């Protein structure tokens, strides 16, 4: 496997995930890998960090969308709890969570 957790094979439109992942991690990795759907091989080779960030943003967007659905009031959303639950630790991930929250809630 190119990545130990998962990878997306564009030619067959297939995401491959490690069997070692628990359910929560499988969802995270699947959403991330689907974020690579529109990346070309050369684009990924020349701008890997951008492609990884775009895939992370897509993952965060859909995880947030799901989390917000479970709340009566989106203003009750707890950034720190969400980030801790999904093991999101970087400043970049924090910024993405906040930006995606604003885009979903308004």
C-alpha positions as CSV (number, residue, x, y, z in Angstrom):
1,X,0.0,0.0,0.0
2,X,1.4,3.4,-0.9
3,X,0.1,4.7,2.5
4,X,-0.2,2.4,5.5
5,X,-3.7,3.6,6.3
6,X,-5.2,3.9,2.8
7,X,-4.9,5.2,-0.7
8,X,-7.2,6.1,-3.6
9,X,-6.7,4.4,-7.0
10,X,-7.9,6.9,-9.6
11,X,-7.9,4.5,-12.6
12,X,-10.5,2.2,-10.9
13,X,-12.1,4.8,-8.7
14,X,-11.4,2.6,-5.6
15,X,-10.3,3.6,-2.1
16,X,-8.2,0.9,-0.3
17,X,-8.2,1.0,3.5
18,X,-6.1,-0.9,6.0
19,X,-7.9,-3.7,7.8
20,X,-6.2,-2.5,11.0
21,X,-8.4,0.6,11.3
22,X,-11.3,0.8,13.7
23,X,-14.7,2.1,12.5
24,X,-14.0,5.7,13.3
25,X,-10.6,5.7,11.7
26,X,-12.0,3.9,8.6
27,X,-14.5,6.7,8.1
28,X,-11.8,9.3,8.5
29,X,-9.4,7.6,6.1
30,X,-12.2,6.9,3.6
31,X,-13.3,10.5,3.5
32,X,-9.7,11.7,3.2
33,X,-8.9,9.2,0.4
34,X,-12.1,10.3,-1.5
35,X,-10.7,13.8,-1.2
36,X,-8.0,12.7,-3.7
37,X,-10.6,11.7,-6.3
38,X,-9.9,14.7,-8.6
39,X,-6.1,14.8,-8.1
40,X,-4.0,13.7,-11.0
41,X,-0.8,11.7,-10.4
42,X,1.4,14.5,-11.6
43,X,-0.5,17.1,-9.6
44,X,0.0,14.9,-6.5
45,X,3.7,14.5,-7.2
46,X,4.2,18.2,-7.8
47,X,2.0,19.6,-5.0
48,X,1.6,16.8,-2.5
49,X,1.1,19.0,0.6
50,X,-1.7,20.9,-1.2
51,X,-3.4,17.7,-2.3
52,X,-3.1,16.3,1.3
53,X,-4.6,19.5,2.7
54,X,-7.5,19.4,0.2
55,X,-8.2,15.8,1.2
56,X,-8.0,16.6,4.9
57,X,-10.4,19.5,4.4
58,X,-12.9,17.3,2.6
59,X,-12.7,14.8,5.5
60,X,-13.2,17.5,8.1
61,X,-16.1,19.0,6.2
62,X,-18.1,15.7,6.1
63,X,-17.2,14.8,9.7
64,X,-18.4,18.2,10.8
65,X,-21.5,18.0,8.8
66,X,-22.4,14.8,10.5
67,X,-21.5,16.1,14.0
68,X,-23.7,19.2,13.5
69,X,-26.7,17.1,12.4
70,X,-26.7,15.5,15.9
71,X,-27.0,18.9,17.7
72,X,-30.2,20.8,18.3
73,X,-28.3,24.0,18.1
74,X,-25.1,24.2,16.0
75,X,-23.9,26.9,18.4
76,X,-23.4,24.1,20.9
77,X,-20.6,22.6,18.8
78,X,-17.4,22.1,20.8
79,X,-14.3,22.5,18.6
80,X,-12.0,21.0,21.1
81,X,-14.1,18.0,21.8
82,X,-14.5,17.4,18.0
83,X,-10.8,17.7,17.4
84,X,-10.0,15.4,20.3
85,X,-12.5,12.8,19.3
86,X,-11.1,12.6,15.7
87,X,-7.5,13.0,16.9
88,X,-7.0,16.3,14.9
89,X,-3.9,18.0,16.4
90,X,-2.3,20.3,13.9
91,X,-2.9,24.1,13.6
92,X,-3.8,23.5,10.0
93,X,-6.5,21.1,11.0
94,X,-7.8,23.5,13.7
95,X,-8.1,26.3,11.1
96,X,-9.9,23.9,8.7
97,X,-12.4,22.9,11.4
98,X,-13.1,26.5,12.2
99,X,-13.4,27.5,8.5
100,X,-15.6,24.5,7.7
101,X,-17.8,25.2,10.7
102,X,-18.4,28.8,9.6
103,X,-19.1,27.7,6.0
104,X,-21.7,25.1,7.2
105,X,-23.3,27.3,10.0
106,X,-23.0,30.7,8.4
